[in-house]
Amino acid sequence: MMKNLKIIEISSVLAGPSVGMFFAELGSEVIKIENKLSNGDITRKWHQTMEDSDKQSAYFSSANWGKKHIFLDFNNSSDKKKLIKLVKAADILITNFKHGDAEKFNLTFKFCKSINQKIIYAKIEGFKTNPHRVAFDAIIQAETGFMSINGESGEQGVKMPVAMMDILAAHQLKEGILIALLKRKENSKAYCVSTTLEETGYASLANQASNYLMTNVVPRKMGSLHPNIAPYGEKVITKDKESFLLAIGTDKQFLKFSSYIGLSEKSMSEYKNNKKRVLNRKNLIKKIQKRVSQISAIEFSSNCIKLNIPIGKINTIENAFKSTAAQNMILKENVNGQITKRVASIAFKITN
């Protein structure tokens, strides 16, 4: 089904292009339309200091694998005719126009539906509350509450180090498109699928939102700690100075962990249920750290894994990509003699 789809992507930066790349990975034909006047997607110029500015940036590469690129000027009548021809033949049109640009270029859902009665028109916008505002990921993280809960206690809030709102909005749009494809199969109608970064931000607060909505307690910065579980998010350092994260979510896991690291029966009783552990987590982690500091990283990791105790070594990106699983997700593409690399956006498999 996906290999027969033709996708037109009139989108830039990360959210919209991520959706286009998702369909490219599924085998669809994806044509990315870029602004001829500005030399294309702005992220083509988002180079790190060590990158060659004449080559395709790593940032642009991250969301633009497997696409055909066409540069057009929407104000040029000849180019506009080419675009209309592409839209007429498309299954899906992906856009993230600035507010008013769809009307300006006569590329609204109403118009596209009039020339293509089966089109799925997918759009990502910024602020739901004020569509005129410029919306970048960091601003959405700030205004939807994410920055206020991200970071260590007592420090200023920080944004997540990837454009998480863009990535999550892309997932929202993918889900909507897939539902629209199912509906179109039933009735052959055109559909408009839309989301905003702002709504995505609120939707993604998940349990943190419920914690506030149900108790009226405003979530606070806790570093890696989990507000509802302990020891979950606590960091420990082994005898050979390797750092690990604990994610112990059940009483059974804690009992096995306590026994393994040699906590006394009295300690195990003192922290026997999750509520007690959350209330007394500071004292608990001191006792855990004292024990773990006497164990080597290899021994700690292997024994916890054998006992089904959820812990994880805190890896750098470099170390993480030494994993076979990570290596198998790398997509390469030769662009004008430049070997570009990115990690696949698809992490699922469907079998029968």
C-alpha positions as CSV (number, residue, x, y, z in Angstrom):
1,M,0.0,0.0,0.0
2,M,2.7,2.5,1.0
3,K,4.9,1.8,-2.1
4,N,2.1,3.0,-4.3
5,L,1.7,6.3,-2.6
6,K,2.9,9.6,-4.0
7,I,3.8,12.2,-1.4
8,I,4.4,15.9,-2.0
9,E,6.2,17.6,0.8
10,I,6.0,21.4,1.0
11,S,7.6,21.6,4.4
12,S,10.9,22.6,6.1
13,V,12.9,22.2,9.3
14,L,12.1,18.9,11.2
15,A,8.4,18.1,11.9
16,G,7.0,18.0,8.3
17,P,10.1,16.6,6.7
18,S,10.1,13.8,9.3
19,V,6.7,12.8,8.1
20,G,7.9,12.8,4.5
21,M,10.9,10.7,5.4
22,F,8.7,8.2,7.3
23,F,6.8,7.5,4.1
24,A,10.1,7.4,2.1
25,E,11.3,4.7,4.5
26,L,8.1,2.8,3.8
27,G,8.8,2.8,0.1
28,S,6.6,5.7,-1.0
29,E,7.6,8.2,-3.7
30,V,8.3,11.5,-1.8
31,I,8.9,14.7,-3.7
32,K,10.2,17.6,-1.5
33,I,9.4,21.0,-2.9
34,E,11.9,23.6,-1.8
35,N,11.9,27.4,-2.1
36,K,14.1,28.3,-5.1
37,L,14.5,31.9,-4.0
38,S,16.0,31.0,-0.6
39,N,18.1,28.0,-1.8
40,G,15.8,25.5,-0.2
41,D,15.0,24.3,3.3
42,I,16.6,26.6,6.0
43,T,18.2,23.6,7.7
44,R,20.5,23.1,4.7
45,K,22.5,25.9,6.2
46,W,22.4,24.7,9.8
47,H,26.0,23.5,9.9
48,Q,28.0,22.7,12.9
49,T,31.3,24.5,13.2
50,M,33.3,21.5,11.9
51,E,31.0,20.9,8.9
52,D,31.8,22.1,5.3
53,S,29.3,24.8,4.7
54,D,29.3,23.9,0.9
55,K,27.9,20.5,1.7
56,Q,24.6,19.2,2.9
57,S,24.3,19.8,6.7
58,A,23.9,16.9,9.1
59,Y,20.7,18.5,10.4
60,F,19.1,18.6,7.0
61,S,20.3,15.0,6.4
62,S,18.5,13.8,9.5
63,A,15.0,14.2,8.1
64,N,15.5,14.1,4.3
65,W,16.4,10.6,3.2
66,G,15.1,9.0,0.1
67,K,13.4,12.0,-1.4
68,K,13.4,13.7,-4.8
69,H,14.1,17.4,-4.4
70,I,12.5,20.1,-6.7
71,F,13.2,23.8,-6.3
72,L,10.3,26.1,-7.3
73,D,9.2,29.7,-6.9
74,F,5.5,29.8,-6.1
75,N,5.2,33.3,-7.5
76,N,6.5,32.1,-10.9
77,S,3.6,31.0,-13.1
78,S,5.6,28.3,-14.8
79,D,6.7,26.9,-11.5
80,K,3.2,27.1,-10.1
81,K,1.9,25.1,-13.0
82,K,4.5,22.4,-12.2
83,L,3.4,22.4,-8.6
84,I,-0.3,22.1,-9.4
85,K,0.4,19.2,-11.7
86,L,2.2,17.4,-8.8
87,V,-0.7,18.1,-6.4
88,K,-3.2,16.7,-8.8
89,A,-1.3,13.4,-8.9
90,A,-0.5,13.2,-5.2
91,D,-2.0,11.0,-2.6
92,I,-0.7,13.1,0.3
93,L,0.3,16.7,0.6
94,I,2.4,17.7,3.7
95,T,2.7,21.3,4.6
96,N,3.8,23.6,7.4
97,F,3.0,27.0,6.0
98,K,3.3,30.1,8.0
99,H,-0.1,31.5,8.9
100,G,-1.7,32.9,5.8
101,D,0.7,31.4,3.3
102,A,-1.6,28.6,2.2
103,E,-4.2,31.3,1.2
104,K,-1.4,33.5,-0.3
105,F,-0.2,30.8,-2.6
106,N,-3.8,29.4,-3.2
107,L,-2.8,26.0,-1.7
108,T,-5.5,25.6,0.9
109,F,-7.2,22.3,1.5
110,K,-10.3,23.7,-0.2
111,F,-8.4,24.4,-3.4
112,C,-6.3,21.2,-3.4
113,K,-9.5,19.1,-2.8
114,S,-11.1,20.9,-5.8
115,I,-8.3,19.6,-8.1
116,N,-7.7,16.3,-6.4
117,Q,-10.8,14.7,-4.9
118,K,-8.9,12.0,-3.0
119,I,-6.0,14.0,-1.6
120,I,-5.0,13.8,2.0
121,Y,-3.9,17.3,3.0
122,A,-1.7,17.1,6.1
123,K,-0.5,20.3,7.9
124,I,1.5,21.2,10.9
125,E,1.1,24.6,12.4
126,G,2.6,26.3,15.4
127,F,0.4,27.9,18.1
128,K,-3.2,27.0,18.3
129,T,-4.0,29.9,20.6
130,N,-2.3,32.5,18.3
131,P,-1.6,31.2,14.7
132,H,0.2,34.5,13.9
133,R,3.1,33.7,16.3
134,V,6.4,32.3,15.1
135,A,6.7,28.8,16.7
136,F,10.0,27.1,17.1
137,D,10.4,23.9,19.1
138,A,12.2,25.6,22.1
139,I,9.4,28.2,22.5
140,I,6.8,25.4,22.6
141,Q,8.9,23.5,25.2
142,A,9.0,26.7,27.2
143,E,5.3,27.7,27.0
144,T,3.7,24.3,27.4
145,G,5.5,23.6,30.7
146,F,8.2,21.2,29.6
147,M,11.1,23.5,30.5
148,S,9.7,24.1,34.0
149,I,10.0,20.4,34.8
150,N,13.2,19.6,32.9
151,G,16.5,20.0,34.7
152,E,17.9,19.6,38.2
153,S,16.2,20.9,41.3
154,G,17.1,24.4,42.1
155,E,18.4,25.2,38.6
156,Q,16.9,27.0,35.7
157,G,14.7,24.9,33.5
158,V,16.3,23.6,30.3
159,K,14.9,22.4,27.0
160,M,15.3,18.9,25.8
161,P,18.4,18.6,23.6
162,V,16.4,17.4,20.6
163,A,13.5,19.2,18.9
164,M,11.1,16.9,20.8
165,M,7.9,19.0,20.0
166,D,8.7,18.7,16.3
167,I,9.3,15.0,16.5
168,L,6.1,14.4,18.6
169,A,4.0,16.6,16.3
170,A,5.4,14.6,13.3
171,H,4.1,11.4,15.1
172,Q,0.7,13.1,15.6
173,L,0.5,13.9,11.9
174,K,1.6,10.4,10.8
175,E,-1.1,8.8,13.0
176,G,-3.7,11.2,11.5
177,I,-2.6,10.5,8.0
178,L,-2.7,6.7,8.5
179,I,-6.3,7.0,9.9
180,A,-7.2,9.2,6.9
181,L,-5.8,6.6,4.5
182,L,-8.0,3.9,6.1
183,K,-11.0,6.2,5.9
184,R,-10.3,7.1,2.2
185,K,-10.1,3.4,1.4
186,E,-13.7,3.2,2.6
187,N,-15.2,6.2,0.8
188,S,-12.6,7.7,-1.6
189,K,-13.0,11.1,-0.1
190,A,-10.4,13.9,0.5
191,Y,-9.3,14.5,4.1
192,C,-7.5,17.3,5.9
193,V,-5.3,16.2,8.8
194,S,-3.9,18.9,11.0
195,T,-2.0,19.4,14.3
196,T,-0.1,22.1,16.0
197,L,3.1,22.1,18.0
198,E,1.3,23.7,20.9
199,E,-1.4,21.0,21.2
200,T,1.3,18.4,20.8
201,G,3.2,19.8,23.7
202,Y,0.2,19.7,26.0
203,A,-0.8,16.2,24.8
204,S,2.8,14.9,25.5
205,L,2.8,16.0,29.2
206,A,1.0,12.7,29.9
207,N,1.3,11.6,33.5
208,Q,2.9,15.0,34.6
209,A,-0.4,16.6,33.4
210,S,-2.5,14.1,35.3
211,N,-0.4,14.6,38.4
212,Y,-1.3,18.3,38.3
213,L,-4.9,18.0,37.1
214,M,-5.8,15.4,39.7
215,T,-3.9,16.7,42.8
216,N,-3.4,20.4,41.9
217,V,0.3,20.0,42.8
218,V,2.5,21.7,40.2
219,P,5.2,19.4,38.9
220,R,8.7,20.5,39.6
221,K,12.2,19.9,38.3
222,M,13.6,16.6,39.6
223,G,16.4,15.9,37.2
224,S,16.0,12.3,36.1
225,L,13.9,11.3,39.0
226,H,10.3,10.0,38.6
227,P,7.7,11.8,40.7
228,N,5.7,8.6,41.3
229,I,8.4,5.9,41.6
230,A,11.6,5.3,43.6
231,P,14.4,4.4,43.1
232,Y,13.6,5.4,39.5
233,G,15.9,7.9,37.7
234,E,18.5,7.9,40.5
235,K,22.1,7.7,39.3
236,V,24.7,5.5,40.9
237,I,28.5,5.2,40.4
238,T,30.3,1.9,40.5
239,K,33.7,1.1,42.0
240,D,35.4,1.9,38.7
241,K,33.6,5.2,38.2
242,E,31.0,4.1,35.6
243,S,27.5,5.7,35.9
244,F,24.3,3.8,35.9
245,L,20.6,4.8,36.0
246,L,18.2,2.9,38.2
247,A,14.6,2.3,37.0
248,I,13.1,0.0,39.7
249,G,9.4,0.1,39.3
250,T,8.0,-2.7,41.5
251,D,8.3,-3.9,45.1
252,K,9.5,-7.3,43.8
253,Q,12.3,-5.7,41.8
254,F,13.3,-3.6,44.8
255,L,13.4,-6.7,47.0
256,K,15.7,-8.5,44.7
257,F,17.9,-5.4,44.2
258,S,18.2,-4.8,47.9
259,S,19.2,-8.4,48.5
260,Y,21.8,-8.3,45.7
261,I,23.6,-5.2,46.9
262,G,23.4,-6.3,50.5
263,L,21.1,-3.9,52.1
264,S,20.1,-5.0,55.6
265,E,16.7,-6.6,56.3
266,K,15.9,-3.5,58.4
267,S,16.4,-1.3,55.3
268,M,14.4,-3.6,53.2
269,S,11.5,-3.3,55.7
270,E,11.9,0.5,55.9
271,Y,11.5,0.9,52.2
272,K,9.3,-2.1,51.5
273,N,6.6,-0.3,49.4
274,N,6.9,2.3,46.7
275,K,5.2,5.1,48.7
276,K,7.7,4.7,51.5
277,R,10.5,4.8,48.9
278,V,9.2,7.9,47.3
279,L,8.9,9.7,50.6
280,N,12.4,8.6,51.8
281,R,14.2,8.5,48.5
282,K,17.1,10.8,49.6
283,N,18.2,8.5,52.4
284,L,17.5,5.4,50.3
285,I,19.8,6.5,47.4
286,K,22.6,7.2,49.9
287,K,22.4,3.7,51.2
288,I,22.3,2.3,47.7
289,Q,25.2,4.3,46.5
290,K,27.4,3.2,49.4
291,R,26.8,-0.4,48.4
292,V,27.1,0.1,44.6
293,S,30.4,2.0,45.1
294,Q,32.0,-1.4,46.1
295,I,30.9,-3.2,43.0
296,S,32.6,-3.1,39.5
297,A,30.5,-1.9,36.5
298,I,30.7,-5.3,34.7
299,E,29.6,-7.2,37.8
300,F,26.8,-4.7,38.6
301,S,25.5,-4.7,35.1
302,S,25.6,-8.4,34.5
303,N,24.1,-9.4,37.8
304,C,21.2,-6.9,37.6
305,I,20.4,-8.0,34.1
306,K,20.4,-11.7,35.2
307,L,18.1,-10.8,38.1
308,N,15.8,-8.8,35.8
309,I,16.5,-5.6,37.7
310,P,16.1,-2.6,35.3
311,I,19.3,-0.6,35.3
312,G,21.1,1.1,32.4
313,K,24.6,2.4,31.8
314,I,24.7,6.1,31.0
315,N,26.2,6.1,27.5
316,T,27.5,8.9,25.3
317,I,26.0,9.0,21.8
318,E,29.3,7.6,20.6
319,N,29.0,4.6,22.9
320,A,25.3,4.2,22.2
321,F,26.0,3.8,18.4
322,K,28.5,1.0,19.1
323,S,25.3,-1.1,19.7
324,T,24.4,-3.5,16.9
325,A,20.8,-2.3,17.1
326,A,21.9,1.3,16.5
327,Q,24.2,0.4,13.7
328,N,21.4,-1.5,11.9
329,M,19.2,1.7,12.0
330,I,21.7,3.9,10.2
331,L,20.5,5.0,6.7
332,K,23.2,6.2,4.3
333,E,22.6,8.2,1.1
334,N,25.1,9.6,-1.5
335,V,24.3,13.2,-2.2
336,N,26.5,14.7,-4.9
337,G,29.4,12.6,-3.8
338,Q,28.8,13.2,-0.1
339,I,28.0,10.2,2.1
340,T,25.2,11.4,4.4
341,K,24.0,9.4,7.4
342,R,21.0,9.5,9.7
343,V,19.2,7.1,12.0
344,A,16.0,5.6,10.6
345,S,12.7,7.1,11.9
346,I,11.0,3.7,11.8
347,A,11.6,1.4,14.7
348,F,8.8,-1.1,14.2
349,K,8.4,-4.2,12.1
350,I,5.2,-5.8,10.8
351,T,5.2,-9.6,10.1
352,N,2.7,-12.3,9.4
